[in-house]
């Protein structure tokens, strides 16, 4: 594959779009994860809710079509899908071909309480090698919401140990194990949040990194 992909042409782009759309459809049917609460607006938080913001990224996978993490209230409750990477992500077409950092900053409103990340899932591959991926081990990182406040939970950076490149064959889901770090990138992440959702960024701040 040539190093410069800016001139790959309409045929390749159309094919990748078809693959990515298929991946989102398959992912939606793979588990019980539900849509997250409605995106936050300038409206005041409802009683009994708080904001959470965190960045989730993965590194070490080429041709990543879609990725979402699933969170759940500690002790049980409905699954919450956190969309991390898809055709709608910034830089998708330029980063799709490489194994660099892929992901996004996420923010949403949730009922107060303790939550944990339980799993991730998605689709990766190209040119007929589309395949499901998922976590080989439980995640378990937790965060807690505070009433009327914004909880910054940090940057979860997941680095896969090997470059899997194009994942071969249709087959079953490939379970991956990576090295996970929780970083405090507060200034960068809150600066971005200020640009994207200023009313959320102006809420009283609590820093409680995933643990």
Secondary structure as a PSIPRED ss2 file (coil, helix, strand):
# PSIPRED VFORMAT (PSIPRED V4.0)

   1 X C   1.000  0.000  0.000
   2 X C   1.000  0.000  0.000
   3 X C   1.000  0.000  0.000
   4 X C   1.000  0.000  0.000
   5 X C   1.000  0.000  0.000
   6 X C   1.000  0.000  0.000
   7 X C   1.000  0.000  0.000
   8 X C   1.000  0.000  0.000
   9 X C   1.000  0.000  0.000
  10 X H   0.000  1.000  0.000
  11 X H   0.000  1.000  0.000
  12 X H   0.000  1.000  0.000
  13 X H   0.000  1.000  0.000
  14 X H   0.000  1.000  0.000
  15 X H   0.000  1.000  0.000
  16 X H   0.000  1.000  0.000
  17 X H   0.000  1.000  0.000
  18 X H   0.000  1.000  0.000
  19 X H   0.000  1.000  0.000
  20 X H   0.000  1.000  0.000
  21 X H   0.000  1.000  0.000
  22 X H   0.000  1.000  0.000
  23 X H   0.000  1.000  0.000
  24 X H   0.000  1.000  0.000
  25 X H   0.000  1.000  0.000
  26 X H   0.000  1.000  0.000
  27 X H   0.000  1.000  0.000
  28 X H   0.000  1.000  0.000
  29 X C   1.000  0.000  0.000
  30 X C   1.000  0.000  0.000
  31 X C   1.000  0.000  0.000
  32 X C   1.000  0.000  0.000
  33 X C   1.000  0.000  0.000
  34 X E   0.000  0.000  1.000
  35 X C   1.000  0.000  0.000
  36 X C   1.000  0.000  0.000
  37 X C   1.000  0.000  0.000
  38 X C   1.000  0.000  0.000
  39 X C   1.000  0.000  0.000
  40 X C   1.000  0.000  0.000
  41 X C   1.000  0.000  0.000
  42 X C   1.000  0.000  0.000
  43 X C   1.000  0.000  0.000
  44 X C   1.000  0.000  0.000
  45 X C   1.000  0.000  0.000
  46 X C   1.000  0.000  0.000
  47 X C   1.000  0.000  0.000
  48 X C   1.000  0.000  0.000
  49 X E   0.000  0.000  1.000
  50 X E   0.000  0.000  1.000
  51 X E   0.000  0.000  1.000
  52 X E   0.000  0.000  1.000
  53 X E   0.000  0.000  1.000
  54 X E   0.000  0.000  1.000
  55 X E   0.000  0.000  1.000
  56 X E   0.000  0.000  1.000
  57 X E   0.000  0.000  1.000
  58 X E   0.000  0.000  1.000
  59 X E   0.000  0.000  1.000
  60 X C   1.000  0.000  0.000
  61 X C   1.000  0.000  0.000
  62 X C   1.000  0.000  0.000
  63 X C   1.000  0.000  0.000
  64 X E   0.000  0.000  1.000
  65 X E   0.000  0.000  1.000
  66 X E   0.000  0.000  1.000
  67 X E   0.000  0.000  1.000
  68 X E   0.000  0.000  1.000
  69 X E   0.000  0.000  1.000
  70 X E   0.000  0.000  1.000
  71 X E   0.000  0.000  1.000
  72 X E   0.000  0.000  1.000
  73 X E   0.000  0.000  1.000
  74 X C   1.000  0.000  0.000
  75 X C   1.000  0.000  0.000
  76 X C   1.000  0.000  0.000
  77 X C   1.000  0.000  0.000
  78 X C   1.000  0.000  0.000
  79 X E   0.000  0.000  1.000
  80 X E   0.000  0.000  1.000
  81 X E   0.000  0.000  1.000
  82 X E   0.000  0.000  1.000
  83 X E   0.000  0.000  1.000
  84 X E   0.000  0.000  1.000
  85 X E   0.000  0.000  1.000
  86 X C   1.000  0.000  0.000
  87 X C   1.000  0.000  0.000
  88 X C   1.000  0.000  0.000
  89 X C   1.000  0.000  0.000
  90 X C   1.000  0.000  0.000
  91 X C   1.000  0.000  0.000
  92 X H   0.000  1.000  0.000
  93 X H   0.000  1.000  0.000
  94 X H   0.000  1.000  0.000
  95 X H   0.000  1.000  0.000
  96 X C   1.000  0.000  0.000
  97 X C   1.000  0.000  0.000
  98 X C   1.000  0.000  0.000
  99 X C   1.000  0.000  0.000
 100 X C   1.000  0.000  0.000
 101 X C   1.000  0.000  0.000
 102 X E   0.000  0.000  1.000
 103 X E   0.000  0.000  1.000
 104 X E   0.000  0.000  1.000
 105 X E   0.000  0.000  1.000
 106 X E   0.000  0.000  1.000
 107 X E   0.000  0.000  1.000
 108 X E   0.000  0.000  1.000
 109 X E   0.000  0.000  1.000
 110 X E   0.000  0.000  1.000
 111 X E   0.000  0.000  1.000
 112 X C   1.000  0.000  0.000
 113 X C   1.000  0.000  0.000
 114 X E   0.000  0.000  1.000
 115 X E   0.000  0.000  1.000
 116 X E   0.000  0.000  1.000
 117 X E   0.000  0.000  1.000
 118 X E   0.000  0.000  1.000
 119 X E   0.000  0.000  1.000
 120 X E   0.000  0.000  1.000
 121 X E   0.000  0.000  1.000
 122 X E   0.000  0.000  1.000
 123 X E   0.000  0.000  1.000
 124 X E   0.000  0.000  1.000
 125 X C   1.000  0.000  0.000
 126 X C   1.000  0.000  0.000
 127 X C   1.000  0.000  0.000
 128 X C   1.000  0.000  0.000
 129 X C   1.000  0.000  0.000
 130 X C   1.000  0.000  0.000
 131 X E   0.000  0.000  1.000
 132 X E   0.000  0.000  1.000
 133 X E   0.000  0.000  1.000
 134 X E   0.000  0.000  1.000
 135 X E   0.000  0.000  1.000
 136 X C   1.000  0.000  0.000
 137 X C   1.000  0.000  0.000
 138 X C   1.000  0.000  0.000
 139 X C   1.000  0.000  0.000
 140 X C   1.000  0.000  0.000
 141 X C   1.000  0.000  0.000
 142 X E   0.000  0.000  1.000
 143 X E   0.000  0.000  1.000
 144 X E   0.000  0.000  1.000
 145 X C   1.000  0.000  0.000
 146 X C   1.000  0.000  0.000
 147 X C   1.000  0.000  0.000
 148 X C   1.000  0.000  0.000
 149 X E   0.000  0.000  1.000
 150 X E   0.000  0.000  1.000
 151 X E   0.000  0.000  1.000
 152 X E   0.000  0.000  1.000
 153 X E   0.000  0.000  1.000
 154 X E   0.000  0.000  1.000
 155 X E   0.000  0.000  1.000
 156 X E   0.000  0.000  1.000
 157 X E   0.000  0.000  1.000
 158 X E   0.000  0.000  1.000
 159 X E   0.000  0.000  1.000
 160 X E   0.000  0.000  1.000
 161 X C   1.000  0.000  0.000
 162 X C   1.000  0.000  0.000
 163 X C   1.000  0.000  0.000
 164 X C   1.000  0.000  0.000
 165 X C   1.000  0.000  0.000
 166 X C   1.000  0.000  0.000
 167 X C   1.000  0.000  0.000
 168 X C   1.000  0.000  0.000
 169 X C   1.000  0.000  0.000
 170 X C   1.000  0.000  0.000
 171 X C   1.000  0.000  0.000
 172 X C   1.000  0.000  0.000
 173 X C   1.000  0.000  0.000
 174 X E   0.000  0.000  1.000
 175 X E   0.000  0.000  1.000
 176 X E   0.000  0.000  1.000
 177 X C   1.000  0.000  0.000
 178 X E   0.000  0.000  1.000
 179 X E   0.000  0.000  1.000
 180 X E   0.000  0.000  1.000
 181 X E   0.000  0.000  1.000
 182 X E   0.000  0.000  1.000
 183 X E   0.000  0.000  1.000
 184 X C   1.000  0.000  0.000
 185 X C   1.000  0.000  0.000
 186 X H   0.000  1.000  0.000
 187 X H   0.000  1.000  0.000
 188 X H   0.000  1.000  0.000
 189 X H   0.000  1.000  0.000
 190 X H   0.000  1.000  0.000
 191 X H   0.000  1.000  0.000
 192 X H   0.000  1.000  0.000
 193 X H   0.000  1.000  0.000
 194 X H   0.000  1.000  0.000
 195 X H   0.000  1.000  0.000
 196 X H   0.000  1.000  0.000
 197 X C   1.000  0.000  0.000
 198 X H   0.000  1.000  0.000
 199 X H   0.000  1.000  0.000
 200 X H   0.000  1.000  0.000
 201 X H   0.000  1.000  0.000
 202 X C   1.000  0.000  0.000
 203 X C   1.000  0.000  0.000
 204 X E   0.000  0.000  1.000
 205 X E   0.000  0.000  1.000
 206 X E   0.000  0.000  1.000
 207 X E   0.000  0.000  1.000
 208 X C   1.000  0.000  0.000
 209 X C   1.000  0.000  0.000
 210 X C   1.000  0.000  0.000
 211 X C   1.000  0.000  0.000
